[in-house]
Amino acid sequence: MYAVESLRAFSESLLALSGQARSAQPERQVLDALRVLEKLVPFQSAWWGEVTDEDAQNPRRNWLHGRINLSSSFADEWNALAGVDDFATGSMQALGTVVRFSGYDDPAPAVASFSRKHRLYHAMATTAELPGSGMLFFVSLYRDEHQPAFDDLASVMFEEFTRHLLHHWHLQVQNLLNASTHQASDHFALSDRNGDLLYLGGQLGALLRENLPGWFSSPLPPELLARINAGDGSVTLGRHRLWFQPSGELIALSFGRDSQALRLPPRERSVAVLYARGDSYKEIARLLDLTPATVRTYIRNIYLQLGVRNKVELGSALHPNP
């Protein structure tokens, strides 16, 4: 009977997750999903976001994150000790599976102190590749010493739930990408109006790191956020242009070499991207809250501005080599 009840509870959680994925604001999607998971697998605190593992040139780093019942300094503190965190190493080496640990007695004193400070006695995490981004996506759940350890059933439910969560989040990112920018997902980022990143592609992260000394992770640097909020449209970063435009309540950022296509006004660029991928006038009008006649006029003007004659040439104009 217990197994049946657990299965039903898990099914209900997936239905709730699917419903939220269709209606939730992007900036709340993961947070709201974990509130659903919390009813299935109770936890004291949680942390999630994007991370890169260390390589010859760069240390392991958390680039953006969300948190429940953790301090605002949590990510910065973790970045300082990320290279000696064996629990994180184990999760990154076992992509798509769940790792668990209990206790404060980590071999690295800095990690043990960090765990005690934030009451991370029981930890359960999973890390997966975020398709097309060049980044890893992780979710970590924690309980304190007064709560039971995460058991096998909690581990299975957590693993399967986060697989569905990652699928929905990836679809959300792709929809925003297709409607907002012409770039590949690793050249693309999403930010809220305060500069807090919701999504960051690996290539764009590398470009920001290279050209913004002292910047390591979300939020965006104040000087860049000021340019975005001023409506400048773009800024030069090294040999590239960083472009930004509204995407609903969010800001979409992308980069590429300067080109005529990138100089299209944001709304016309969105129309061009959707038309080049095969959407009809009616479909574009519905997605962008325009009339089909307005879409037709935009397409005619876009063709004239870019000097193209068909969708194939339009697609080429929209995808300059970065």
C-alpha positions, 0 to 999 in steps of 0.5 A: 500500500505504501508503494502505491501511495508513493507512486500516486504522490509522484504522479501528482507531482509530475502533473503539477510540474507540467501545469506549472511549466505551461503557466509559470513565469520563467524566473520562478519556474525552477523555484515553483517546481522545487516547492512541488518537490518539497511535498514529495521529498521534504528538505530544509534548504535547496540550491540550484543553478548552472556550474562549470567544472574546472579545466586547465585555464579556469577553476570550477565555478557556479555562474548563477543560482537560486536558493531556498533557506540559504544565505545570499553569500552561499554561492560566493562562499562555495566558489571559494572552496569549490575545488576541494568539494568532493561531494560536488566532484562526485556529482559532476562525475556521475551526471544524471544520477543522484549522490548523497552524503551525511555528516559534517566530517568532510576531509577538507576543513573548509568544506566541513566548516561551510557545511556546519555554518549552513547546516548541510548535514544531509545532502542530496544532489544531481547534476546534468548537462544543460543541452546546447549550453556548454554548462552543467545544471545542478539541484542540491537538497539539504537537511540538518542534523535533526532530520532523517537522511535522504533514503533510497525512495527519496533518491529515486523520486528526486532523480526522476523529478529533476529529469522532468524539471530539466526537460521543461526548463530546457523547452522554456529556454528554447522557446525564449531563444527562438522568439528573442534572438538568432543565436545558438543557446551557448551564445545566449543568456536570460536575465531579469531586470535586476541583472540576476541571470536565469540562464547563461550559455557557456560561450557567452559566459566565457566572453563576459569573463574575458572582457569584464575583469572581476566579474565571476557570476550572477548578477551582471556587473552594475555598469553593464546593467546600467547600459541595458536599462538605458535601452542602449541595445548593444555594447562592444565587448572586445571583438564582439557586440553584446546585444540585449532586448526585451523578452517578456519581463526578461532581458535576452542577451546574445553576442556576435560580430557586428552585422546588418541583421543584428542592427534590426530593431528588436521586434523586427528581429524577432519577426525575422527569426520566427519567419526564417524558422518556418512560422506563418504570418498568423503564427508570428502574429499570435506569438508577438501580439501583432496583426498578420498585416503588420507581420507582412509589412515587417517581413517586406521591410526586413527583406529590403533592409537585409537585401535578401530575397527568400527564407534561405537568404534570410536565415543566412543573414541572421546567423553571422559567424561569431 
